[in-house]
Amino acid sequence: MLAAFAGLLAVILVTLVIIYFAKGRGRPDTEFRPGFAWLRAGIYFSICYLISYATGTMQKILDTPIVTSEQLKNPVWWAWTVACFAFIFIAYTYMWVHFTATFDRKKDLGWSALFGILWGTSSGQLFLSAWVVSDRIFSSAALAFIVAASALSIWQGFFHAIYWDHYVSPEHDTPLTLKIKTVAGHAPNVLLTLSYVAVYGNYTLFILFQTIALTSASIGMRFPSPFAKAGPHDLAAREEEGIPWCTGYISEDYTRDPYTPFYPGWVGPAKSEGVNA
């Protein structure tokens, strides 16, 4: 069953790659194009699912109970589980969404939610694969956790800043929000939920945590449908010299910019003059 599913994923991956190169050859990446963003994301999603299959992670998810009867009787497990859900909801459903620049993108709840579910289930399996492989290699669970958490932190930082946030996601950050989300969201997410799965082995719940987080993020940034028309601010800003690191939206005055209401001292666009929008 899983082998057939993996075969289908491989066909989807090859098809998306062929379409991407056939449609994108020779086109400069100087504007955000929702259709190509979905193609790039689809390639990433497929690769994540295939890595999960190849490492045996997908099989582990299916073979492992969502929860066990012993866990349901364990107050410490309940406390940790509730803490993980509470953190995800506070850090992503509220904080991440609040500190997100949406510019003039229209809400498209259905497409944004679909993207978030695919993003969460695929990335969740990629993260879980890092733990499964690390746990298989190292006899010490503590060492396996340190290696997996370190690898995921490095991967997330570089992959998102250099590729994902520029070529897939529309612009949704500023220098301030990038710092807030890293310190209060992404870093503790890896530490809390990965340690949870390392101790208790609730693979399905781990995937659920990441799916809730990234679906919230997708809806919060108003990820566009593949057929949407991109806006003038959707292409994420990057460093012009050295490593093409995403910087977030740069404004001359964040307190008077119409797109940055989360900055301290923001007075709103109605009172602004000469705003760099």
C-alpha positions, 0 to 999 in steps of 0.5 A: 500500500505504502509502496504504491503511494510512494510510486504515485508521489514519485510520478507527481514529483516528476510531473511537477518538475517537468511542468516547472522547467517547461513553463519557467525556463528563461523567466527571471525571478524578479516578481512573485508568481503564485502559480510558480510558488505552488509548483515549487511548493508541490515539489517540496511537499512531494520530496518531504513525503518521499523522504518520510517513506524512504526513512521508514517514518511514514510506516512508523506513523501508521504503525504507532497508536495515536495515544496509548491507554497508559498515556491517557492515565499519565498526568505528566503526559497530559500536561505535556500534551496540553502544553504543546497544543497551547504553545502552538495555538498561542505562538502560531494561531495568535502571535504569528498571525498578529506579527504578519504583514499581509499587504493588500492580498485578498483572503482566500481561506480555502486555498490558504488552508489547503496549502497550510495542510500540505505544508504542515503534513509534509514538513512535519514528516520531514522533521519527524524523519530527522528524529527517526534517522537520528534515533536509529544512528545514536544509542543515546536518546539525548544525543539523538535529540540534540543532533536532530534538533540542531539539524532541523534548526540549521535547515529551517534557518537557511532553507527559509531565508535563502529559498522558501521565503523568497521563491515560495511564500509571498512577503509577510515579514519585516526585520522585527517580525522575523526576530519575533517569530524565530525567538518566540515561535520556530525555535521553541516549536522544534525544542518543545514538540520534538522533545515531546515525540522523543519522550512519548513517541506520539508521531501522529500528534507531532504531525498535528502540531506542525499542521496546525502551526503551518496552516495558521501561518498560511492563512495568516499570511493570506497565501494566494491561490495559484490563479491569483494576481500578485501584488507589488509587495509580494516578492520578498526583499533580499540582501543585494550582496553576499548570501541572498538572505531574506530581510523582510519588508523594509520601510523608511518609517515603520510607525507610519507605514500602512503595512506595519501596524504591529510596530511600537508607535504606529500611528496608522496610514490615515495620519501618514504622509509621504509613506514609503508604501 
